[in-house]
Amino acid sequence: MASFFRRLARATPIAFGAQTKSVSRLRLGAGAAISAGVSSYYLLSSTDVAYLDQLSEDAAPKVALNPDKWLKFKLQEKAQASHNSQLFRFSFDPDVKLGLDVASCLITRAPTGQDPEGKTKYVIRPYTPISDPNSKGYFDLLIKVYPEGKMSQHFASLKPGDEVEVKGPIQKLRYNPNMKKHIGMIAGGTGITPMLQVIDAIVKNPDDNTQVSLLYANVSPDDILLKKKLDMLASSNPNLKVFYTVDHPTEDWLGGKGYISKEMVVKGLPSPSYDTLILVCGPPGMMQHISGDKAKDYSQGELTGVLKELGYTEEMVYKF
């Protein structure tokens, strides 16, 4: 298991949850089943109906997350994903799903001491799992470890068997298959995680024909997270295009150079349209340059920056 997870951190292969469009899907005769169920209902006594209600509750899918309660999840394993990022796998009941929709995140917290009244103080940060939302028994977080980052340093200090308190999910963009003809994505650093959640949902659904174009910016080639997985997904799914750009390219670098520019957006992303959606996630400087940041109340806020200058409207852009 340990060696497998370390290979996973380096390559992050398609086995992490994505499948190609060749997967077939069986369709059930839902209409007939509903009709039969309604007919049967009127033949049952009130006691039978109460019993069936209980069965329905028992059959409802159980999830590991709770939006109103902090729960502890145990670290199963961690591995180095890049020179400054780590991959963490947390485990729970193997018969239960995590309880995430696409696209949503969870919230983590860690104690940082006590206030003057003796109450525990916490640092709280949101993270988007990169594992398949339908996976049972585990979830994976990809976290960049900052020298002064209280939460990321806390994660870096964890050992297998240690626990982290988690609450959620927190719904972000509610993605529905084919909701837009073309989705453009602009990501920087660990801002790739919500993009990957949406990409995985699209490529594993054979009925989803959404075209996806991703511009992914990083400091250097060594900082590009999940590159092998993204490259494999792009090579096996013709509806996914990926373009990389870095601030400090190496001599053998063949991708883009510098910050994401107007020219890159025009060349690599869908044009402004009612059937276009642009997703943006990255560090504050990138957000200001591309779209403007969210408002103080965490609403989407005013659209500014490169996207506004190129004619996109607030309805065409979503900021994670």
HELIX and SHEET records of a PDB file:
HELIX    1   1 ALA A    2  ALA A   11  1                                  10    
HELIX    2   2 ILE A   14  PHE A   16  5                                   3    
HELIX    3   3 ALA A   30  TYR A   41  1                                  12    
HELIX    4   4 SER A   46  ALA A   59  1                                  14    
HELIX    5   5 LYS A  150  SER A  157  1                                   8    
HELIX    6   6 GLY A  189  GLY A  191  5                                   3    
HELIX    7   7 ILE A  192  VAL A  203  1                                  12    
HELIX    8   8 PRO A  221  ASP A  223  5                                   3    
HELIX    9   9 LYS A  227  SER A  236  1                                  10    
HELIX   10  10 LYS A  262  GLY A  268  1                                   7    
HELIX   11  11 PRO A  284  ILE A  290  1                                   7    
HELIX   12  12 GLY A  305  GLU A  309  1                                   5    
HELIX   13  13 GLU A  314  MET A  316  5                                   3    
SHEET    1   A 6 THR A 120  TYR A 127  0                                        
SHEET    2   A 6 SER A 104  GLN A 114 -1                                        
SHEET    3   A 6 GLU A 163  GLN A 171 -1                                        
SHEET    4   A 6 LEU A  71  SER A  82 -1                                        
SHEET    5   A 6 SER A  85  SER A  91 -1                                        
SHEET    6   A 6 TYR A 138  LYS A 144 -1                                        
SHEET    1   B 6 GLY A 256  LYS A 257  0                                        
SHEET    2   B 6 LEU A 240  VAL A 246  1                                        
SHEET    3   B 6 GLN A 211  ASN A 218  1                                        
SHEET    4   B 6 HIS A 182  GLY A 188  1                                        
SHEET    5   B 6 THR A 276  CYS A 281  1                                        
SHEET    6   B 6 VAL A 317  LYS A 319  1                                        
END                                                                             
